[in-house]
């Protein structure tokens, strides 16, 4: 399999495994969508790590495969490409990308689908599609601009340049830089901590933030208000407030 899902401590690791560079061909894209949807459904998966291995996250699309496609073929395929990445972005649980080595093109776009990005000090990220006479097609023009702002996004997309981990951190493209050998361990630890939290409240928080970024503030506030009120019907809310009153803050244990 080019993509696998393994679960440990409530954390599902979606692992790209297509040596040598984890090129994202059509079969890998489709498998990624299937496993993202599975991770979203499974009750034993409470948080997710996206990982490409110790040496590379994903160096982009399979260019040889794409070169053989004409306009008609890509018209048919482009939605499947975007759907695979959208399935990752819409996992209703915390998702962290553990980025080592290259995360270029589709690899960078996949990292953008996560809620949090931990990069190794050997990471290089970018959207080099312009160098092929193309633009990003798996969400890069949209998610990158929302994350780092339109000016910085246009810099990366217009030039196709790669940025090293330290610059990626400065511009907000990644959230933490650690030694390359520690990337997966730290990403799994971050996810495992959140996996112990209140699952429905985490889902509500993610949906509220993401919806607010995609719509006007009044709609976003309505989504927030409805989730906020709705959470008062949950056992986690009862457990969290009872623990706060009886034991103090931060000591609640959620199922």
N, C-alpha and C positions, 0 to 999 in steps of 0.2 A: 504494500500500500504506500502511496506517496504522501498520505496524511493519516495520522493516527490520533486516537483519543485515549488517554490513560488517566485514571482517577485515583487520587491519593489524598487523604485528609480533607475531603470535601472539595478538592481542587482538580479540575479537569485540565490536563495539558493537551492542547492541540498542537501536535508536532509535525512540521513539514519535514519530509524525508525523501528528497529526490536529488541525490548526489549528481554532480559535485556542488551545484550552486542553488539548489531548490528552485529551479526555473518553474514558473507557474503556467504549465500547459493547461489545456482544456480539461483533461482528466483530473489534474490536481485541483483546479478551480471547482469542479463539480463535487469532488470529494470534500473539499473544504466547506462547501455549503452544507452538505449532508451532515458533517460532524458538528458544525456550528448549530444546526437545528437540533441535533441530538443533545448537545450540551445544554441548549436552552430548555429542552423538555425534561431532562433527568433530574430527579429530586436529590440524588446523591452528588450532583455537581452544583456547588454553591458559589463558585468563582472559577475563573478560567485564566490560564496562561497560554499565550501564543509563543511558540518557540521554534527555531529553525536548526538548533544544534549549536555546538561549541564554536564552529568556524564561520558560519554564515546564516543570516536570518532568511533572506530571499533576495536574489539578485535581479528579480524582475520576471517579465513574461518570457515565454519560450519564443525567441525571435525567429528561429527557423520555421516554427509552426505558423507564426503570424505572417511571415513573408509569403507563404503559400496561399494565404487568404486574399480574395479580391473584395471589392466593396460589398457585393451581395452577401458573401459569406460572413463578413464582419457585421453587417446589419442584423443578421440572424444571431450572431454570437455575442454581440456587445451587451445585450441585456443579461444573458447568462453570466457574463463576466461580472457585471455590476451586482447581480443578485447574490453571487457568492460572497462578495465583500460586505454587502448590506446585511446578509445573514449573520456575519460576525459582529457587525456594529450593533445589531439589534438583539444580541444575546442579553436577556433581561437580568444580568448578573454582573458583578464587577469583572472586568477583563483587563489583564496587564500583558503588554508585549515585552518579551525578553529578547532584546536585540543585540546580536553579536555580529561582527563583520559587516558585510554589505546588506543594506536594506534599500534597494533601488527600484524605481518604477513601481511595479505591482507590490514589491516587498515593502516599500515605504508606505504605499497606500494601505497595505494590510496592517502595518503598525498604527496607522492613523485611525483604524477602526477600534482600537483599544481605548479604554478609559484612562490608562496610565502607561507610560513607556519607560522602562529601565534599560539603559544602553550600556554596553561594555565600552571601555576606553579605546577599543579597536574599531568601534562602529563607524560606518560611513553611510549617510543617508542622502537621498536625492530623488528628483523626478527628471530623468534624462530623456524622456520621450521626444522632446523637441529636436534632439540630435538625430532622430529617426524620421523627422518630418511629421511628427505626431504630437498629440497632447495626452496627458494622463486620461485613462478611460475607465478606471475602476474607482472613481470617487476623488482622485487627487485634487482636481480643480476646486472641489467643494469642501472637502474635509480639511485640507491643508490651509485654505484661506480662513476657515472658521477657527482653526487652532492657533495659527501664528499671525493672522491678519493678512489683508490682501496684498500689501506692498511686499512683505517678505515672501509670501507665496509666489507672487509674480517673479520675484528675483530667481527663486529656485526653478520655477517652471519655464521662464523665458530663456534662462542660460543653460539649464540642464546640469548645472554644476553639483558636485558632491560636497556635503559638509561633514566635517569630522565631529566626534561626539561633543567636544567642548563648545563648538559653535552651535550645534544642535540644541544644547542645553541653554545657551544664552538666548537663542531666539524662541525658546519654548517648544521646540519640536520634540524634545524628550524631556522627561521630568527628573531623571536621576542618572548620573554616570558613575559606574563602579568598575573595578577590575574585571576584565573579560571573563576570568574564571569563576566569578561570583554572580554573574548575571542571572542564571536560572535559579540558583539558590535564593537570591534576594527576591526575585519575582515570585517564586513559589511561596516564600514566607509572607510577602505582602498579601497575596491572594488567600493564603491559609488563615491569616488574621481576619480578613473580611468574611471568609466563609463561616466564621463563628458568629457573625452578626445577624441581625433580624432580616431574613431573606426578603420579605415583602416590602419592608421599609427601604431596603437597598434598591429593590426594583423600582419603587416609587420615586426615589431620589434620582436614579438614572434617567427614568422616563421623563421626569419633570425638567431636568436640566437639558436633555437632548431635545425635547419638544420645544422648550423655550428658545433654543438656538435656531430652530427651524421655522419659527412663526413669530407673530407679533406678541408684545408683552402681555396684552390682555388675555390672549388665548393661553399663553404660558402660565399666567397667574391662575386661570381657571383650572388648568390641569393640576397645578400645585395645590390649590384649595380642595379640589375633589379628592386627591390622594391623601392630603393631610387629615381631612375629616374621616375618610374611609378607614384609615389606619386605627382609628379609635375602636373599630370593631374586631381588632386582632388580639390574639393571645400574647403576641410579642409586646404590644403596647401595654397591656396589663402587667406583664412580667417586668418590663423595663421601668415602669413608673413605680410599681410596688418595691422593686429593688432599690430604686433611688430614695424612696421615703424611708425604707427600713434599714438600708445598709450604706447609703451614700452613693454618689455618682460613679458610673463606670464599672459597676460590679455585676450587672445583670448577665445571666447566662441564657442564651437563646438556643432553641432547638433547631 
